[in-house]
Amino acid sequence: MASKKVTNIYIKDAFSLAGPLESEGKIANFDIIMDDYYYHEKTFEQAEIKMQKTVIDNLLRKNNLLTKDINFLVSGDLANQIGVSSYTASLYDIPFLGVYSACASFIESLIVASEFLSTKRKGYALCVTSSHNLHAEKQFRFPIEYGAPKSHTTTFTATGAVGALLSREPANIKIESYTIGQAIDMGIKDATNMGAVMAPAAANTILQHLEETARTIDYYDLILTGDLGSVGLKILKAYLKQNNNLTLKNYLDAGCELYLPSQEVYSGASGPVVLPLYFFNKIVKQNKYHKILLVGTGSLHNALYVNQKKSIPAISHAISLEVN
């Protein structure tokens, strides 16, 4: 089985930093809003490192913790060799595990941290992720200075960083169970249509989670996918209905909800930061949903394989939360 129950692991606190465009979307109450994409650094890459550092420093300060109080840091991002997370980790005297599931990396970090923390009698773990539009565009697509035209299926990489503090101390958000997804390759080669690439992986993980936990779709007040966007959302719904006669209820995609319709973001938001940005700053603060399934979605492509015309695998991991 790829699903497992989690005992006595909680998300004690979270901290979010958002970019200028994100602050003009549907959420206005981020902890920190960047005033420019350089974040007072010389490069976008250095800016993203500073973004992660800012999140970690504020979580430690808010909870009166020192680095010696943290058992380990689990982090991932979109940079080559998760360079942002690695450089950030080198600034702290904390054991570090780097993870990569593309835009599903934050959910993977929660799974890894939950499993390791469950072996401890007490302690804390930090889970961190980030993405930066101008950093990711340079790596995966084209620098914006090129003015390259984009397809309507393209998603827009969100700028932001999120950190979560996990603990065995009871808190309002309890990690109840998780499901580790499989890499799914449907033969799609279009890197500008990540929604189509990721939707089958999301469907597979949702079905696997429901089967292995012996639950129906009605068990959850909300199923929140990461960044399928408007194109991937339609495919996911059609895929589940046609192949499994399953109708998604109480469902949202964070990539479709982060920005306003008037903002020019094509199919919606993408990036590992999208799901935690929307979850911690919108869903949790609404105090409306209590049983929530977070479904991270990641397109596992890189520029080299795309140029070699390889098809693109995708991954989706899920984590079940109980929110009081």
Residue pairs with C-beta under 8 A, 6 or more apart in sequence:
1 212
2 179
2 180
2 181
2 182
2 208
2 212
3 177
3 178
3 179
3 180
3 208
3 209
3 212
3 213
4 115
4 177
4 178
5 176
5 177
6 114
6 118
6 175
6 176
6 177
6 178
7 118
8 118
8 168
8 170
9 114
9 117
9 118
9 166
9 167
9 168
9 174
9 175
10 166
10 167
10 168
10 169
10 170
10 171
10 172
10 173
10 174
10 175
11 110
11 164
11 165
11 166
11 171
11 173
11 174
11 175
11 321
12 63
12 124
12 165
12 166
12 167
12 169
12 171
13 59
13 62
13 63
13 164
13 165
13 171
14 59
14 162
14 163
14 164
14 165
14 276
14 280
14 284
15 31
15 55
15 58
15 59
15 62
15 162
15 163
16 30
16 31
16 32
16 55
16 160
16 161
16 162
16 276
16 277
16 280
16 281
17 30
17 31
17 32
17 33
17 34
17 51
17 54
17 55
17 160
17 161
17 162
18 27
18 30
18 32
18 33
18 34
18 159
18 160
18 277
19 33
19 34
19 37
19 132
19 133
19 158
19 159
19 160
20 33
20 34
20 35
20 36
20 37
20 159
21 133
21 159
21 259
21 263
22 30
22 33
22 158
22 159
22 160
22 258
22 259
22 277
23 30
23 33
24 260
24 263
25 258
25 259
25 260
25 263
26 257
26 258
26 259
26 260
26 282
27 258
27 277
27 278
27 281
27 282
29 281
29 285
30 160
30 277
30 281
31 58
32 54
32 58
34 47
34 51
34 159
37 44
37 47
37 132
37 133
37 134
37 159
38 44
38 47
39 47
39 50
39 51
40 47
40 50
41 47
41 49
41 50
44 132
44 134
44 135
44 138
45 79
45 83
45 84
45 132
45 135
47 132
47 135
48 77
48 79
48 84
48 130
48 131
48 132
48 135
48 161
49 84
49 87
49 88
51 130
51 132
51 160
51 161
52 75
52 77
52 84
52 85
52 88
52 128
52 130
52 161
52 163
53 88
53 91
54 161
55 128
55 130
55 161
55 162
55 163
56 73
56 88
56 92
56 126
56 128
56 163
58 163
59 65
59 126
59 163
59 165
60 66
60 67
60 70
63 165
65 124
65 165
67 92
67 93
67 94
68 93
69 123
69 124
70 94
70 123
70 124
70 125
70 126
71 95
71 116
71 117
71 120
71 123
71 124
71 125
72 94
72 95
72 96
72 97
72 113
72 116
72 125
72 126
73 89
73 92
73 94
73 95
73 96
73 97
73 125
73 126
73 128
74 96
74 97
74 98
74 99
74 109
74 112
74 113
74 125
74 126
74 127
74 128
75 82
75 85
75 88
75 89
75 96
75 97
75 98
75 99
75 109
75 126
75 127
75 128
75 129
76 82
76 85
76 98
76 99
76 100
76 101
76 105
76 106
76 108
76 109
76 129
76 272
77 83
77 84
77 85
77 105
77 129
77 130
77 131
77 272
78 102
78 103
78 131
78 135
78 136
78 139
78 140
78 157
78 271
78 272
79 85
79 135
79 139
80 139
80 302
82 98
82 99
82 100
84 130
84 135
85 96
85 98
85 128
85 129
85 130
86 96
86 98
88 128
89 96
89 98
94 126
97 112
97 116
99 105
99 108
99 109
99 112
100 108
101 107
101 108
101 296
101 298
101 300
101 315
101 317
102 272
102 298
102 299
102 300
102 301
102 315
103 131
103 198
103 226
103 227
103 270
103 271
103 272
103 274
103 275
103 296
103 297
103 298
103 299
104 181
104 226
104 272
104 296
104 297
104 298
104 315
104 316
104 317
105 129
105 272
105 296
105 298
106 127
106 129
106 162
106 272
106 273
106 275
106 276
106 296
107 178
107 226
107 275
107 294
107 295
107 296
107 317
107 318
107 319
108 296
108 317
109 127
109 128
109 129
110 127
110 164
110 166
110 175
110 178
110 319
111 178
111 180
111 317
111 319
113 125
113 126
113 127
113 166
114 166
114 175
114 178
114 319
116 125
117 123
117 124
117 125
117 166
117 167
117 168
120 168
121 168
122 168
122 169
123 167
123 168
124 165
124 166
124 167
125 165
125 166
125 167
126 163
126 164
126 165
126 166
127 163
127 164
127 166
128 161
128 162
128 163
128 164
129 161
129 162
129 272
129 273
129 276
130 160
130 161
130 162
130 272
130 273
131 157
131 158
131 159
131 160
131 270
131 271
131 272
131 273
131 274
132 157
132 159
133 156
133 157
133 158
133 159
133 271
134 143
134 144
134 159
136 157
136 271
137 143
137 144
137 157
139 303
140 157
140 191
140 301
140 303
141 148
141 150
141 154
141 191
141 192
142 148
150 192
150 266
151 192
151 193
151 266
152 231
152 266
152 267
153 190
153 192
153 193
153 195
153 196
153 229
153 231
153 266
153 267
154 192
154 193
154 266
154 267
155 194
155 195
155 227
155 229
155 255
155 265
155 266
155 267
155 268
155 269
155 270
156 259
156 265
156 266
156 267
156 268
156 269
156 270
157 269
157 270
157 271
158 258
158 269
158 270
158 271
158 273
158 274
158 277
159 271
159 273
160 271
160 273
160 277
161 273
162 273
162 276
162 277
162 280
164 276
164 280
166 175
172 323
172 324
173 284
173 321
173 322
173 323
173 324
174 321
174 322
174 323
174 324
175 319
175 320
175 321
176 320
176 321
176 322
177 213
177 319
177 320
178 317
178 318
178 319
178 320
179 205
179 208
179 209
179 212
179 213
179 317
179 318
179 319
180 317
181 201
181 204
181 205
181 208
181 315
181 316
181 317
181 318
182 201
182 204
182 205
182 208
182 315
183 201
183 300
183 313
183 314
183 315
184 200
184 201
184 204
184 313
184 314
184 315
184 316
185 311
185 312
185 313
185 314
186 197
186 200
186 311
186 314
187 311
188 196
188 197
188 311
188 312
189 306
189 309
189 310
189 311
189 312
190 196
190 197
190 312
191 299
191 301
191 306
191 312
193 231
194 227
194 229
194 232
194 270
194 299
195 228
195 229
195 230
195 231
195 232
195 233
195 235
195 267
195 268
196 231
196 232
196 235
197 299
197 301
197 312
197 314
198 227
198 228
198 232
198 297
198 298
198 299
198 314
198 316
199 228
199 232
199 233
199 235
199 236
199 239
199 297
200 235
200 239
200 314
201 297
201 298
201 314
201 315
201 316
202 225
202 228
202 232
202 236
202 295
202 297
202 316
203 236
203 239
203 240
203 243
203 244
204 316
205 295
205 316
205 317
205 318
206 223
206 240
206 293
206 295
206 316
206 318
207 240
207 244
207 246
209 215
209 293
209 318
209 320
210 216
210 217
210 219
213 320
217 223
217 246
217 247
217 248
217 249
218 249
219 291
220 250
220 291
220 292
220 293
220 320
221 250
221 288
221 289
221 290
221 291
221 292
222 250
222 251
222 252
222 283
222 289
222 291
222 292
222 293
223 248
223 250
223 251
223 252
223 292
223 293
223 295
224 251
224 252
224 253
224 254
224 275
224 278
224 279
224 283
224 292
224 293
224 294
224 295
225 232
225 233
225 236
225 251
225 252
225 253
225 254
225 255
225 275
225 295
225 296
225 297
226 253
226 254
226 255
226 272
226 274
226 275
226 294
226 295
226 296
226 297
226 298
227 253
227 254
227 255
227 268
227 269
227 270
227 271
227 274
227 275
227 297
228 235
228 236
228 253
228 255
228 256
228 268
228 297
229 253
229 255
229 256
229 266
229 267
229 268
229 269
229 270
230 256
230 267
230 268
231 267
232 253
232 255
232 267
232 297
233 253
233 256
236 248
237 247
237 248
237 251
240 246
240 247
240 248
241 247
250 289
253 268
254 269
254 274
254 275
254 277
254 278
254 279
255 267
255 268
255 269
255 270
255 274
256 268
256 269
257 278
257 282
258 268
258 269
258 274
258 277
258 278
259 265
259 268
259 269
272 296
272 298
275 294
275 296
279 292
279 294
283 289
283 292
284 323
289 323
290 322
290 323
290 324
291 320
291 321
291 322
291 323
292 320
292 321
292 322
292 323
293 318
293 319
293 320
293 321
294 318
294 319
294 320
294 321
295 316
295 317
295 318
296 316
296 317
296 318
296 319
297 314
297 315
297 316
298 314
298 315
298 316
299 312
299 314
300 312
300 313
300 314
300 315
301 312
301 313
305 312
306 312
